[in-house]
């Protein structure tokens, strides 16, 4: 009997944000709603706020929630669900303005704060020449200084700022204060959670014309005040056969690596965990049995664990991509 699952593509869900723009349309040809600042494209999501709908193959029209409810073992293999849901949330973020200075609660604090922990990583898919990130604390900043600067509106001075360019990557464990600077287009791969505590929002108003809510007590309870000046992921590539790889992030929840291949190259997946593949440059083909998912930059694909042994990733032309495995 043929196996019912295969590599899946999904319909993105667009989220209007006060800091968003139109780069998803300009760079990736995504069909954005007109005259709307889109800050987030939820590419793979199994959340109450949005569930990804399958766009390819015989299960087109079903969604990721249905897969989790009916084929969870074949889909996830040894990967662990997150609160009964798909373990990863995958987005593209278009930051035309700075995001709020924020933090996500660590696991040991989340329940007490009535939130969910959220560890994530960022891959810079595009950046303006002056793009930067706010990540962790400036060395020497103290909690006392941080609280004082919240009151006088200068708390950004406590943050570590780092210039970024296309291809850079940053790991963000829960508890690390952070924000995207303006001019970044980010692929975000994260634990399936959407709990965010805002520390400061640049004194701007939201889409409704009112100041957006801050969460100062929750943020102060969540911040790791010993987390000083974290570094970007290493940029060195390592040769593996005919392709090259970079490890971008590895934790108890997921691992993410970048890969690049010359035209016509291919590699297998293997293992018994669900994988998410993304094209960042060039074109990829995710081939399973007699089917193929064609991925151009900005496209994502979920390969069920049960399909790994028969799946190969081919570079239609010289390509760079990401591979994320849920652990």
MIVEX-351182 format. One record per residue (C-alpha): x, y, z; residue in one letter; residue number from 1. Coordinates in pm, whole numbers, plus 50000, padded with zeros to 5 digits. Example, Ala and Ser with C-alpha at 12.3 -4.5 7.8 and 13.67 -1.06 7.14 Angstrom:
BEGIN
x = 51230&y = 49550&z = 50780&residu = a&num = 1
x = 51367&y = 49894&z = 50714&residu = s&num = 2
This chain:
BEGIN
x = 50000&y = 50000&z = 50000&residu = x&num = 1
x = 50145&y = 50338&z = 49902&residu = x&num = 2
x = 50227&y = 50574&z = 50187&residu = x&num = 3
x = 49976&y = 50863&z = 50214&residu = x&num = 4
x = 50225&y = 51139&z = 50296&residu = x&num = 5
x = 50481&y = 51314&z = 50072&residu = x&num = 6
x = 50680&y = 51640&z = 50084&residu = x&num = 7
x = 50435&y = 51928&z = 50134&residu = x&num = 8
x = 50419&y = 52291&z = 50033&residu = x&num = 9
x = 50180&y = 52530&z = 50206&residu = x&num = 10
x = 49993&y = 52855&z = 50145&residu = x&num = 11
x = 50159&y = 53141&z = 50338&residu = x&num = 12
x = 49953&y = 53344&z = 50584&residu = x&num = 13
x = 50029&y = 53716&z = 50574&residu = x&num = 14
x = 50024&y = 53932&z = 50885&residu = x&num = 15
x = 49991&y = 54309&z = 50874&residu = x&num = 16
x = 50240&y = 54484&z = 51101&residu = x&num = 17
x = 50308&y = 54851&z = 51165&residu = x&num = 18
x = 50679&y = 54793&z = 51091&residu = x&num = 19
x = 50623&y = 54583&z = 50776&residu = x&num = 20
x = 50653&y = 54658&z = 50405&residu = x&num = 21
x = 50625&y = 54503&z = 50057&residu = x&num = 22
x = 50957&y = 54320&z = 50014&residu = x&num = 23
x = 50794&y = 53978&z = 50016&residu = x&num = 24
x = 50621&y = 54081&z = 49696&residu = x&num = 25
x = 50926&y = 54248&z = 49545&residu = x&num = 26
x = 51180&y = 53973&z = 49619&residu = x&num = 27
x = 50971&y = 53656&z = 49615&residu = x&num = 28
x = 50661&y = 53742&z = 49414&residu = x&num = 29
x = 50426&y = 53665&z = 49700&residu = x&num = 30
x = 50068&y = 53780&z = 49637&residu = x&num = 31
x = 50031&y = 54031&z = 49920&residu = x&num = 32
x = 49706&y = 54213&z = 49989&residu = x&num = 33
x = 49725&y = 54556&z = 49822&residu = x&num = 34
x = 49844&y = 54868&z = 50004&residu = x&num = 35
x = 49909&y = 54683&z = 50328&residu = x&num = 36
x = 50235&y = 54678&z = 50531&residu = x&num = 37
x = 50303&y = 54305&z = 50563&residu = x&num = 38
x = 50557&y = 54232&z = 50832&residu = x&num = 39
x = 50522&y = 53855&z = 50863&residu = x&num = 40
x = 50454&y = 53567&z = 50629&residu = x&num = 41
x = 50373&y = 53257&z = 50832&residu = x&num = 42
x = 50506&y = 52987&z = 50602&residu = x&num = 43
x = 50457&y = 52682&z = 50824&residu = x&num = 44
x = 50221&y = 52719&z = 51116&residu = x&num = 45
x = 50003&y = 52504&z = 51339&residu = x&num = 46
x = 49875&y = 52777&z = 51569&residu = x&num = 47
x = 49531&y = 52895&z = 51686&residu = x&num = 48
x = 49612&y = 53223&z = 51504&residu = x&num = 49
x = 49663&y = 53043&z = 51173&residu = x&num = 50
x = 49709&y = 52692&z = 51030&residu = x&num = 51
x = 49899&y = 52618&z = 50709&residu = x&num = 52
x = 49696&y = 52473&z = 50420&residu = x&num = 53
x = 49860&y = 52222&z = 50184&residu = x&num = 54
x = 49896&y = 52345&z = 49824&residu = x&num = 55
x = 50039&y = 52042&z = 49642&residu = x&num = 56
x = 49950&y = 51680&z = 49569&residu = x&num = 57
x = 49643&y = 51472&z = 49653&residu = x&num = 58
x = 49610&y = 51623&z = 50004&residu = x&num = 59
x = 49589&y = 51983&z = 49876&residu = x&num = 60
x = 49328&y = 52169&z = 50079&residu = x&num = 61
x = 49398&y = 51972&z = 50397&residu = x&num = 62
x = 49601&y = 52151&z = 50662&residu = x&num = 63
x = 49886&y = 52093&z = 50903&residu = x&num = 64
x = 49646&y = 52048&z = 51195&residu = x&num = 65
x = 49480&y = 51762&z = 51005&residu = x&num = 66
x = 49818&y = 51602&z = 50943&residu = x&num = 67
x = 49902&y = 51624&z = 51312&residu = x&num = 68
x = 49567&y = 51475&z = 51412&residu = x&num = 69
x = 49567&y = 51191&z = 51158&residu = x&num = 70
x = 49930&y = 51111&z = 51066&residu = x&num = 71
x = 50143&y = 51241&z = 51352&residu = x&num = 72
x = 50379&y = 50941&z = 51374&residu = x&num = 73
x = 50454&y = 50935&z = 51003&residu = x&num = 74
x = 50487&y = 51314&z = 50994&residu = x&num = 75
x = 50710&y = 51364&z = 51298&residu = x&num = 76
x = 50890&y = 51032&z = 51345&residu = x&num = 77
x = 51121&y = 51088&z = 51643&residu = x&num = 78
x = 51056&y = 51463&z = 51651&residu = x&num = 79
x = 50856&y = 51576&z = 51951&residu = x&num = 80
x = 50533&y = 51778&z = 51914&residu = x&num = 81
x = 50501&y = 52111&z = 52095&residu = x&num = 82
x = 50193&y = 52104&z = 52316&residu = x&num = 83
x = 50029&y = 51858&z = 52075&residu = x&num = 84
x = 50105&y = 52080&z = 51776&residu = x&num = 85
x = 50365&y = 52078&z = 51498&residu = x&num = 86
x = 50695&y = 52154&z = 51672&residu = x&num = 87
x = 50814&y = 52444&z = 51453&residu = x&num = 88
x = 50676&y = 52780&z = 51349&residu = x&num = 89
x = 50845&y = 52917&z = 51035&residu = x&num = 90
x = 50812&y = 53278&z = 50919&residu = x&num = 91
x = 50962&y = 53537&z = 50691&residu = x&num = 92
x = 50987&y = 53882&z = 50854&residu = x&num = 93
x = 51010&y = 54206&z = 50655&residu = x&num = 94
x = 51135&y = 54475&z = 50895&residu = x&num = 95
x = 51112&y = 54810&z = 50719&residu = x&num = 96
x = 51123&y = 54975&z = 51061&residu = x&num = 97
x = 51274&y = 54859&z = 51390&residu = x&num = 98
x = 51075&y = 54600&z = 51583&residu = x&num = 99
x = 50998&y = 54647&z = 51949&residu = x&num = 100
x = 51269&y = 54561&z = 52201&residu = x&num = 101
x = 51138&y = 54234&z = 52340&residu = x&num = 102
x = 51198&y = 53899&z = 52505&residu = x&num = 103
x = 51036&y = 53556&z = 52510&residu = x&num = 104
x = 50996&y = 53372&z = 52842&residu = x&num = 105
x = 51235&y = 53088&z = 52925&residu = x&num = 106
x = 51087&y = 52748&z = 53003&residu = x&num = 107
x = 51137&y = 52777&z = 53379&residu = x&num = 108
x = 50940&y = 53106&z = 53390&residu = x&num = 109
x = 50679&y = 53062&z = 53115&residu = x&num = 110
x = 50409&y = 52882&z = 53314&residu = x&num = 111
x = 50436&y = 53127&z = 53603&residu = x&num = 112
x = 50389&y = 53413&z = 53354&residu = x&num = 113
x = 50103&y = 53236&z = 53173&residu = x&num = 114
x = 50301&y = 53227&z = 52849&residu = x&num = 115
x = 50494&y = 52980&z = 52636&residu = x&num = 116
x = 50872&y = 52957&z = 52602&residu = x&num = 117
x = 51009&y = 53050&z = 52262&residu = x&num = 118
x = 51357&y = 52976&z = 52130&residu = x&num = 119
x = 51425&y = 53084&z = 51773&residu = x&num = 120
x = 51688&y = 53157&z = 51512&residu = x&num = 121
x = 51719&y = 53423&z = 51242&residu = x&num = 122
x = 51872&y = 53386&z = 50898&residu = x&num = 123
x = 51931&y = 53716&z = 50717&residu = x&num = 124
x = 51798&y = 53658&z = 50365&residu = x&num = 125
x = 51832&y = 54022&z = 50259&residu = x&num = 126
x = 51960&y = 54336&z = 50427&residu = x&num = 127
x = 52020&y = 54702&z = 50353&residu = x&num = 128
x = 52379&y = 54829&z = 50395&residu = x&num = 129
x = 52299&y = 54976&z = 50738&residu = x&num = 130
x = 52092&y = 54685&z = 50873&residu = x&num = 131
x = 52157&y = 54569&z = 51227&residu = x&num = 132
x = 52020&y = 54358&z = 51511&residu = x&num = 133
x = 51965&y = 54426&z = 51880&residu = x&num = 134
x = 52067&y = 54105&z = 52061&residu = x&num = 135
x = 52153&y = 54048&z = 52424&residu = x&num = 136
x = 52293&y = 54313&z = 52654&residu = x&num = 137
x = 52581&y = 54554&z = 52609&residu = x&num = 138
x = 52869&y = 54433&z = 52823&residu = x&num = 139
x = 52851&y = 54596&z = 53163&residu = x&num = 140
x = 52478&y = 54676&z = 53151&residu = x&num = 141
x = 52305&y = 54588&z = 53476&residu = x&num = 142
x = 51947&y = 54517&z = 53568&residu = x&num = 143
x = 51938&y = 54841&z = 53766&residu = x&num = 144
x = 52053&y = 55043&z = 53463&residu = x&num = 145
x = 51808&y = 54854&z = 53241&residu = x&num = 146
x = 51512&y = 54935&z = 53466&residu = x&num = 147
x = 51616&y = 55298&z = 53498&residu = x&num = 148
x = 51650&y = 55337&z = 53121&residu = x&num = 149
x = 51306&y = 55181&z = 53066&residu = x&num = 150
x = 51165&y = 55470&z = 53268&residu = x&num = 151
x = 51349&y = 55743&z = 53074&residu = x&num = 152
x = 51301&y = 55584&z = 52729&residu = x&num = 153
x = 51670&y = 55509&z = 52664&residu = x&num = 154
x = 51670&y = 55132&z = 52726&residu = x&num = 155
x = 51800&y = 55064&z = 52375&residu = x&num = 156
x = 52137&y = 55186&z = 52508&residu = x&num = 157
x = 52155&y = 54866&z = 52716&residu = x&num = 158
x = 52128&y = 54642&z = 52410&residu = x&num = 159
x = 52414&y = 54493&z = 52212&residu = x&num = 160
x = 52386&y = 54606&z = 51848&residu = x&num = 161
x = 52551&y = 54419&z = 51566&residu = x&num = 162
x = 52569&y = 54501&z = 51195&residu = x&num = 163
x = 52445&y = 54223&z = 50964&residu = x&num = 164
x = 52452&y = 54134&z = 50598&residu = x&num = 165
x = 52289&y = 53874&z = 50378&residu = x&num = 166
x = 52373&y = 53521&z = 50495&residu = x&num = 167
x = 52433&y = 53607&z = 50860&residu = x&num = 168
x = 52250&y = 53412&z = 51130&residu = x&num = 169
x = 52173&y = 53458&z = 51499&residu = x&num = 170
x = 52048&y = 53209&z = 51758&residu = x&num = 171
x = 51799&y = 53346&z = 52012&residu = x&num = 172
x = 51734&y = 53126&z = 52314&residu = x&num = 173
x = 51434&y = 53226&z = 52520&residu = x&num = 174
x = 51536&y = 53487&z = 52774&residu = x&num = 175
x = 51763&y = 53675&z = 52528&residu = x&num = 176
x = 51643&y = 54033&z = 52470&residu = x&num = 177
x = 51635&y = 54121&z = 52103&residu = x&num = 178
x = 51484&y = 54317&z = 51815&residu = x&num = 179
x = 51525&y = 54336&z = 51442&residu = x&num = 180
x = 51667&y = 54663&z = 51319&residu = x&num = 181
x = 51522&y = 54830&z = 51010&residu = x&num = 182
x = 51618&y = 54696&z = 50669&residu = x&num = 183
x = 51622&y = 54325&z = 50750&residu = x&num = 184
x = 51442&y = 54044&z = 50570&residu = x&num = 185
x = 51464&y = 53740&z = 50797&residu = x&num = 186
x = 51383&y = 53370&z = 50774&residu = x&num = 187
x = 51277&y = 53283&z = 51130&residu = x&num = 188
x = 51265&y = 52923&z = 51250&residu = x&num = 189
x = 51137&y = 52882&z = 51602&residu = x&num = 190
x = 50974&y = 52674&z = 51866&residu = x&num = 191
x = 50597&y = 52670&z = 51811&residu = x&num = 192
x = 50506&y = 52959&z = 52039&residu = x&num = 193
x = 50398&y = 53318&z = 51996&residu = x&num = 194
x = 50449&y = 53467&z = 52344&residu = x&num = 195
x = 50633&y = 53800&z = 52326&residu = x&num = 196
x = 50691&y = 54053&z = 52604&residu = x&num = 197
x = 50764&y = 54406&z = 52478&residu = x&num = 198
x = 51011&y = 54620&z = 52670&residu = x&num = 199
x = 51007&y = 54933&z = 52449&residu = x&num = 200
x = 50837&y = 55021&z = 52119&residu = x&num = 201
x = 51010&y = 55343&z = 52017&residu = x&num = 202
x = 50713&y = 55556&z = 52132&residu = x&num = 203
x = 50519&y = 55475&z = 51815&residu = x&num = 204
x = 50154&y = 55386&z = 51772&residu = x&num = 205
x = 50012&y = 55065&z = 51630&residu = x&num = 206
x = 49788&y = 55014&z = 51329&residu = x&num = 207
x = 49492&y = 55126&z = 51540&residu = x&num = 208
x = 49656&y = 55459&z = 51616&residu = x&num = 209
x = 49716&y = 55371&z = 51982&residu = x&num = 210
x = 50044&y = 55286&z = 52159&residu = x&num = 211
x = 50109&y = 54912&z = 52158&residu = x&num = 212
x = 50099&y = 54733&z = 52492&residu = x&num = 213
x = 50421&y = 54687&z = 52686&residu = x&num = 214
x = 50484&y = 54398&z = 52927&residu = x&num = 215
x = 50749&y = 54533&z = 53162&residu = x&num = 216
x = 50701&y = 54304&z = 53468&residu = x&num = 217
x = 50686&y = 53990&z = 53253&residu = x&num = 218
x = 50987&y = 54101&z = 53049&residu = x&num = 219
x = 51199&y = 54174&z = 53356&residu = x&num = 220
x = 51112&y = 53831&z = 53494&residu = x&num = 221
x = 51217&y = 53668&z = 53164&residu = x&num = 222
x = 51538&y = 53847&z = 53066&residu = x&num = 223
x = 51872&y = 53676&z = 53114&residu = x&num = 224
x = 52070&y = 53963&z = 53264&residu = x&num = 225
x = 52395&y = 53769&z = 53227&residu = x&num = 226
x = 52361&y = 53739&z = 52848&residu = x&num = 227
x = 52621&y = 53981&z = 52709&residu = x&num = 228
x = 52707&y = 54051&z = 52345&residu = x&num = 229
x = 52620&y = 53718&z = 52173&residu = x&num = 230
x = 52794&y = 53648&z = 51844&residu = x&num = 231
x = 52655&y = 53564&z = 51503&residu = x&num = 232
x = 52675&y = 53203&z = 51385&residu = x&num = 233
x = 53011&y = 53108&z = 51227&residu = x&num = 234
x = 53034&y = 53192&z = 50857&residu = x&num = 235
x = 53274&y = 52915&z = 50753&residu = x&num = 236
x = 53150&y = 52649&z = 50512&residu = x&num = 237
x = 53252&y = 52283&z = 50546&residu = x&num = 238
x = 53279&y = 52053&z = 50246&residu = x&num = 239
x = 53062&y = 51737&z = 50255&residu = x&num = 240
x = 53101&y = 51548&z = 49929&residu = x&num = 241
x = 53001&y = 51781&z = 49644&residu = x&num = 242
x = 52819&y = 52030&z = 49864&residu = x&num = 243
x = 52907&y = 52264&z = 50150&residu = x&num = 244
x = 52731&y = 52312&z = 50482&residu = x&num = 245
x = 52719&y = 52563&z = 50771&residu = x&num = 246
x = 52570&y = 52487&z = 51110&residu = x&num = 247
x = 52354&y = 52785&z = 51206&residu = x&num = 248
x = 52180&y = 52668&z = 51522&residu = x&num = 249
x = 52158&y = 52357&z = 51738&residu = x&num = 250
x = 51961&y = 52316&z = 52059&residu = x&num = 251
x = 51735&y = 52060&z = 52227&residu = x&num = 252
x = 51441&y = 52176&z = 52010&residu = x&num = 253
x = 51580&y = 52199&z = 51657&residu = x&num = 254
x = 51890&y = 52212&z = 51442&residu = x&num = 255
x = 51928&y = 52440&z = 51141&residu = x&num = 256
x = 52197&y = 52431&z = 50876&residu = x&num = 257
x = 52265&y = 52611&z = 50551&residu = x&num = 258
x = 52377&y = 52422&z = 50241&residu = x&num = 259
x = 52496&y = 52513&z = 49895&residu = x&num = 260
x = 52547&y = 52297&z = 49588&residu = x&num = 261
x = 52670&y = 52342&z = 49233&residu = x&num = 262
x = 52414&y = 52296&z = 48952&residu = x&num = 263
x = 52291&y = 51939&z = 48923&residu = x&num = 264
x = 52405&y = 51830&z = 49268&residu = x&num = 265
x = 52183&y = 51632&z = 49504&residu = x&num = 266
x = 52182&y = 51494&z = 49855&residu = x&num = 267
x = 51957&y = 51273&z = 50065&residu = x&num = 268
x = 51797&y = 51340&z = 50401&residu = x&num = 269
x = 51790&y = 51020&z = 50604&residu = x&num = 270
x = 51707&y = 50998&z = 50972&residu = x&num = 271
x = 51364&y = 50976&z = 51132&residu = x&num = 272
x = 51277&y = 51338&z = 51206&residu = x&num = 273
x = 51059&y = 51587&z = 51023&residu = x&num = 274
x = 51256&y = 51834&z = 50810&residu = x&num = 275
x = 51178&y = 52180&z = 50679&residu = x&num = 276
x = 51362&y = 52288&z = 50365&residu = x&num = 277
x = 51386&y = 52644&z = 50230&residu = x&num = 278
x = 51540&y = 52792&z = 49918&residu = x&num = 279
x = 51737&y = 53112&z = 49979&residu = x&num = 280
x = 51911&y = 53151&z = 49642&residu = x&num = 281
x = 51874&y = 52962&z = 49314&residu = x&num = 282
x = 51626&y = 52678&z = 49271&residu = x&num = 283
x = 51579&y = 52347&z = 49450&residu = x&num = 284
x = 51378&y = 52037&z = 49368&residu = x&num = 285
x = 51265&y = 51812&z = 49654&residu = x&num = 286
x = 51213&y = 51476&z = 49488&residu = x&num = 287
x = 51020&y = 51189&z = 49646&residu = x&num = 288
x = 50938&y = 50877&z = 49442&residu = x&num = 289
x = 50792&y = 51015&z = 49119&residu = x&num = 290
x = 50692&y = 51356&z = 49256&residu = x&num = 291
x = 50889&y = 51680&z = 49285&residu = x&num = 292
x = 50840&y = 52004&z = 49479&residu = x&num = 293
x = 51010&y = 52294&z = 49301&residu = x&num = 294
x = 51133&y = 52562&z = 49542&residu = x&num = 295
x = 51241&y = 52911&z = 49438&residu = x&num = 296
x = 51380&y = 53166&z = 49686&residu = x&num = 297
x = 51130&y = 53230&z = 49964&residu = x&num = 298
x = 50962&y = 52888&z = 49925&residu = x&num = 299
x = 50945&y = 52620&z = 50197&residu = x&num = 300
x = 50871&y = 52249&z = 50205&residu = x&num = 301
x = 50799&y = 52006&z = 50489&residu = x&num = 302
x = 50937&y = 51655&z = 50441&residu = x&num = 303
x = 50761&y = 51404&z = 50672&residu = x&num = 304
x = 50996&y = 51180&z = 50866&residu = x&num = 305
x = 50859&y = 50871&z = 50692&residu = x&num = 306
x = 50958&y = 51017&z = 50352&residu = x&num = 307
x = 51322&y = 51093&z = 50436&residu = x&num = 308
x = 51472&y = 50768&z = 50309&residu = x&num = 309
x = 51325&y = 50818&z = 49961&residu = x&num = 310
x = 51373&y = 51195&z = 49935&residu = x&num = 311
x = 51659&y = 51373&z = 49760&residu = x&num = 312
x = 51721&y = 51745&z = 49730&residu = x&num = 313
x = 51847&y = 51856&z = 49389&residu = x&num = 314
x = 51986&y = 52190&z = 49282&residu = x&num = 315
x = 51819&y = 52288&z = 48957&residu = x&num = 316
x = 52079&y = 52561&z = 48929&residu = x&num = 317
x = 52349&y = 52652&z = 49179&residu = x&num = 318
x = 52150&y = 52700&z = 49497&residu = x&num = 319
x = 52170&y = 52785&z = 49865&residu = x&num = 320
x = 51911&y = 52666&z = 50112&residu = x&num = 321
x = 51828&y = 52589&z = 50472&residu = x&num = 322
x = 51747&y = 52256&z = 50633&residu = x&num = 323
x = 51579&y = 52255&z = 50975&residu = x&num = 324
x = 51510&y = 51937&z = 51170&residu = x&num = 325
x = 51272&y = 51932&z = 51466&residu = x&num = 326
x = 51423&y = 51734&z = 51755&residu = x&num = 327
